[in-house]
Amino acid sequence: MTSTDRSLTDRPAVLGADEALPDPHSGPQKDAALVQQMFDRVAPRYDLANAVLSLGQDRHWRRVAVAAVDPKPGEVLLDVAAGTGPLSHGLAAASGDGARVLALDFSYPMLAAGAQRESRGVPRGSGLAWLNADGTRLPLPDASVDAVTIAFGLRNLPDVAAGLREFARVTKPGGRLAVLEFSHPTWRPFAEVYERYLIGALPAIAKVVSSAPAAYRYLAESIRLWPDQRELAATIAEQGWSGVRWKSLTGGIVALHHARR
């Protein structure tokens, strides 16, 4: 992984096709290189797979995250684990193209895929810069951004606490954090149905819509093992963030946690 900004034309768009998967548990046993290789493989059809597997809810979830951040003209916003940039583009559009959005991801093919297309209503490159870097070693000065966002990427960090501390380091006092992540359904009967979907249906559907269906075995298991809303809030609060709150979305399948520096 690199901790420096790179041009999106100075590296190949794909890496090796090794099918090894990372450990789905959150912690030091997770191999960051395997996570990176996995996302390199899913990049070509990542957005399509997300839309299909979420039944189109992924757009709604990101809109809620953008509203929570409430970006303003002149602000600098950092979107960690940005992937192809759908949340980054949403942040840029919501600010009236007045904010500078840094879309950061350690998978180069994901960033390349995002940089090659235009998002909904936002011209390519409008108020947006692409950074190929490690989310736990951000190439930014202390207190240099107004808000940090991360959508469906926190559970893929090899050290979640270190990532949250690094987000706090680069955020200005009073700045905002928004974490959009899979969580746990709040209604037990629905939770049972959802678990069956994760174990059976999600990997099966991924075989049709994903460029690397094996990766979705890891993704499904990592969702099952991820802490619930309250546990994640406690972890965020322990790493330099205050006023941590959360909002459960789609019955708790996803939760938006937001806090202040």
N, C-alpha and C positions, 0 to 999 in steps of 0.2 A: 504494500500500500504506500501511497505517496502522501506527503503533507504539504505539497506545493501545488499552486495553480498551474494547469497545463492547457495548452491550446488543444481544441478538440479536433485538430487535424494532424497532430504529431504522434498519434498512436493508432495501432490497428483497432478496428471496431469490435473484433471478437477475439476471445482467448481459446484455450484448449477445451476439449469436450469431455473432460474428466467428470464422471458422474458421482464422485464421492460427495456425501452430504455432511454438513456440520452437525454437531450435537445440538438437539433442539432445546436443551436446558439452558437457562440464562446463567452465565458464570464464566470463570476463567478456563473451564474445559472447552468452551466454544472456540473453534479454530477460525480466526478472522479471515485467513486466506481462503478457507473453504466457503465461507459466507460470500466473499467477494466473487469467487469463481461461479458460485451458484447463481448470483444475480447477473453476472455476465451472460450466463446461458439463457436466462429467462427474458432478457432485455427485448429481443425482437418482437414478442407478442405479449409483453407484460401488461400493457394498458387494456388490451382486449380481454385477457384472462381475468384481470381484476373486475372489469365491468360485468362479465358473465358470471363469475363466481360469487360476486356480491349482489347479483340480481339488479344491478344498476344503482345500488345504494352508495357506492363509493363517491359519486359526485355530491350527493347530499351531505355525506360526512365531511368532505372537504369544505363545502360551503359553510357548515357550522364552525369549522376551525377558523376559516378566514374571518367570519363575523366576530369570533372571540378575540382574535388578534386586533381587529379594527385598524388596519394599517393607515398611516397618514402620509401625505406628501412630505418628502424630505427625510423620511426615516430610512434606516438601513435594517433590513430584515434578513435573517439567516435561516434558510430551510435546509436542515440536515437530513441526510438519507433521502434526498429529493427525487432520486430515480429519474424518470423522464420529465419531471417538472410540473405535473398537474397542479399541485398545491402552490408551487412557486408562481406559476402563471396566475392563479387565482388571487394571490396576494398582490401581485403587480397590478392586476386589473382593478382590484378593490381600492387601491390607493389613487386611482385616476392616473396611473403611470407616473406618479410623483415620487414613489419610494424606490430605493435601490434594493433589489432582491438578489441575494447570493444563493444560488441553487448548488448545494454541495453533496457529493456522493463519492464513495470510493470505488464504484463500478464505472469504469470509463464507458463501456458500451451503453449503459443506461443513460448517461449524460449525452452521449453522441446521438442516441435515438431521440431524446428530447430536443436537442438543439437543431435537429433537421426538420422539425415540423412546427407549424404555428398552432397555438392553443386557441381556445374559444375567445375570439374578440381581442386577442393580444398579439400584435405583430411579433415575430421572432426577434429576440434580443431587446425588446422594449423594456427598459429599466431592469434588465435581468442579466446576471453574469453567472457562468457555469464554472464550478470549482471541483476538480478531481482531488479529493483529500479524505483523510481519515477523520471520522466524526468524534473520535476520542482524543485527537491531537489537532485541534483546529488551527489553521495558519492565519490567525487573526490576533490583533492586539487585545489587551484587557479592555473591558468596558467600551467596546467599539460598535456594538449593534443595539438596536432598540428592542428587538424581539427575536426569539428563536422558536422555530417550529420543527416538529419531526412527526411525520405521518407513517405509521406502520413500519418504523425502523428501529425504535428503541429496543425491542426485544431481540433484535439481531446484533446488537453490540456485544462484544465479548466481555465488557465490563460496564454494566448499566450505570452504576454509581459514578464511575470515572467520567462517563459521558455527560451525566447531569451536572457534575462539578465543572466540567469544561464548558458546558453551555452557560453556566452561571458566571464563569470567569470572563467570557467575552461580552456579556450583557451589561448594559449601563444600569446603575442603581435606579430602581423603579421600573426597569424594563420587564417585558412579558415573556412567558414561556407557554407554549401550547403543545401538548403531546396528544396526538390522535393515535390510538392503538386498539387492537383487538382486546376484548375483555371477557367478562363472564355474564351470561344472561341472568337477569334478576328474578325471573319467574321459573320455578323448578320444572314444570312440564315442558316449557319451551327449551330449557337447558338440555333436557334429555334428547329432544328432537335435534337440537343444534349439534350435540356431540355425535349423534349418528351421522349427521351430514358431514362433519369434519372427518370422521373416520372412513366413511364409505363413499359418499357422493362426491365430495370435493376432489379427491385424487382421480376418480373416474372421469369427471368432467374435464379436469386438467389435461388428461390424455388427448382430448379433442382440441382444446383451445390454446394450450401452452406450447411454447417452443422447447420447454424442458420439464415435462410432466413429473419426473422424479422429484424435482425440487419441492413440489407441493405436498409430498409426504412430510418433509421437514417442516414446511410452513404450517400444516395442520397440527402437527405434534407440538410445535413451539407455541401455538395459540392455546392449546389445551393446558400446557405447563405454565403459562404466564400468570402472574399474580392478579387477584381481582382488583376492583376499583379502589377499595380502601387501602389495601396493601401497597399498591403503586403510589397512592397519595402520600403515604408515610415515607416511602423511599425518596420521593421528590423533595419532601420537606427536610429530610436529613442531609440533603446535598446543597444547601444554600438558597433555597427558595421559600417564600412565605406566602401565606394566604392561599394555600393549595385548595382548589375545588375541582369537582368533576361533574360531568353530565353524561349519563348513560344514553346511548343512541341505539335505535332499532332493538329495543328490548334488552340492551346490555351487551349485544354482540360486540359493540365498539364503545369506547368511552373517550371523551375529551377531557383531559386534565389541563387546567391552566393555573398559573401562579405568577408571582412577582419576584423580582430580584431584590 
